[in-house]
């Protein structure tokens, strides 16, 4: 196989996610946002928020991993979370659609122009550095 045939050259476009709207837009005025203590404390799971609209109807919405981690580490406040985007996600196994609160959209692609590559030189570790002395 030719080297050039391995790469499909064209224009890279990030995967599109369908935006439904912001949490605030979807929940409406006077909405509340709740958290379930056991879910909030379980860092092995994504954070689930309970949105309650003015009519008293509620819905559980899962947050992306990045949003879950940032809320739990207080990098995102609950007030800020109301401005975040709700995306339509599709379960790859079942095809079921569900809402997901994700990081705000935008161009997340970082580009770097490099005129000349630099050879990688691994750090040399001596055997003495690996042996503990008493």
C-alpha positions as CSV (number, residue, x, y, z in Angstrom):
1,X,0.0,0.0,0.0
2,X,1.3,3.4,-0.9
3,X,1.9,5.8,2.1
4,X,-0.3,8.5,0.6
5,X,-3.3,6.1,0.2
6,X,-3.4,5.4,3.9
7,X,-4.4,9.0,4.7
8,X,-7.7,10.3,3.4
9,X,-6.8,13.8,2.5
10,X,-9.6,16.4,2.5
11,X,-10.9,19.1,4.8
12,X,-11.1,18.0,8.4
13,X,-14.4,18.9,10.0
14,X,-15.1,18.1,13.6
15,X,-18.0,15.8,14.4
16,X,-21.2,17.8,14.6
17,X,-23.3,17.6,17.7
18,X,-26.8,18.8,17.4
19,X,-27.4,21.7,19.9
20,X,-30.9,21.7,21.4
21,X,-30.4,24.9,23.3
22,X,-28.9,26.2,26.6
23,X,-30.1,24.8,29.9
24,X,-31.7,28.1,30.7
25,X,-33.6,28.2,27.3
26,X,-34.9,24.7,27.7
27,X,-35.8,24.9,31.3
28,X,-37.4,28.4,31.0
29,X,-37.7,31.2,33.5
30,X,-37.8,30.4,37.2
31,X,-36.3,26.9,36.6
32,X,-34.4,25.1,39.3
33,X,-31.5,22.8,39.1
34,X,-31.0,20.0,41.6
35,X,-28.3,17.4,42.3
36,X,-28.6,14.0,43.8
37,X,-26.1,13.7,46.7
38,X,-25.1,10.1,46.0
39,X,-24.6,10.8,42.3
40,X,-22.6,14.0,43.0
41,X,-20.4,12.1,45.4
42,X,-19.7,9.2,43.1
43,X,-16.9,10.4,40.8
44,X,-16.9,7.2,38.8
45,X,-20.2,8.3,37.3
46,X,-21.2,11.3,35.2
47,X,-23.1,14.0,37.0
48,X,-26.9,14.0,36.6
49,X,-28.8,17.2,37.2
50,X,-32.5,17.4,37.8
51,X,-34.1,20.4,36.0
52,X,-37.5,21.6,37.2
53,X,-39.4,24.1,35.1
54,X,-41.8,26.7,36.4
55,X,-44.8,24.3,36.0
56,X,-43.1,21.8,38.4
57,X,-42.2,19.3,35.7
58,X,-38.8,17.8,36.0
59,X,-36.3,15.9,34.0
60,X,-32.9,14.2,34.7
61,X,-30.1,15.2,32.3
62,X,-26.7,13.7,32.3
63,X,-23.6,15.9,32.0
64,X,-20.6,15.1,29.8
65,X,-17.5,13.8,31.6
66,X,-15.7,17.2,31.3
67,X,-18.7,19.1,32.7
68,X,-19.2,16.5,35.5
69,X,-15.5,16.9,36.6
70,X,-15.6,20.7,36.4
71,X,-18.8,21.0,38.5
72,X,-17.4,18.6,41.1
73,X,-14.1,20.5,41.3
74,X,-16.0,23.9,41.5
75,X,-14.5,25.1,38.2
76,X,-18.1,25.4,36.9
77,X,-20.7,26.9,39.2
78,X,-24.4,25.9,39.1
79,X,-25.3,29.4,37.9
80,X,-22.8,29.0,35.0
81,X,-24.3,25.5,34.3
82,X,-27.6,27.2,33.3
83,X,-25.7,28.8,30.4
84,X,-24.3,25.5,29.1
85,X,-25.5,23.8,26.0
86,X,-27.8,20.7,25.9
87,X,-26.9,18.5,23.0
88,X,-28.8,15.6,21.4
89,X,-26.7,12.5,21.9
90,X,-27.2,9.1,20.4
91,X,-26.4,5.9,22.3
92,X,-24.1,4.0,19.9
93,X,-25.4,0.6,21.1
94,X,-29.1,1.2,21.2
95,X,-29.6,4.2,18.8
96,X,-31.6,5.9,21.6
97,X,-31.4,9.7,21.7
98,X,-30.9,11.5,25.0
99,X,-30.0,15.0,26.2
100,X,-26.5,15.7,27.4
101,X,-25.2,18.9,29.0
102,X,-21.8,19.6,27.4
103,X,-19.1,22.2,27.4
104,X,-20.0,25.3,25.4
105,X,-19.5,24.9,21.6
106,X,-16.7,26.7,19.8
107,X,-13.7,25.9,17.8
108,X,-11.7,23.6,20.0
109,X,-9.1,22.8,17.4
110,X,-5.7,24.1,18.3
111,X,-3.3,24.4,15.3
112,X,0.5,24.7,15.4
113,X,2.7,25.4,12.4
114,X,6.1,23.7,12.6
115,X,8.7,24.6,10.0
116,X,11.2,21.9,11.0
117,X,10.5,18.8,13.1
118,X,12.7,18.2,16.1
119,X,14.1,14.7,16.9
120,X,12.8,13.2,20.0
121,X,15.5,12.3,22.5
122,X,14.4,10.2,25.5
123,X,15.7,11.1,28.9
124,X,18.6,8.9,29.9
125,X,18.2,7.2,33.3
126,X,21.1,5.6,34.9
127,X,20.8,2.3,36.9
128,X,22.0,4.2,40.0
129,X,19.0,6.4,39.9
130,X,16.7,3.4,39.9
131,X,18.3,1.7,43.0
132,X,17.5,2.8,46.5
133,X,20.5,3.3,48.7
134,X,20.3,3.0,52.5
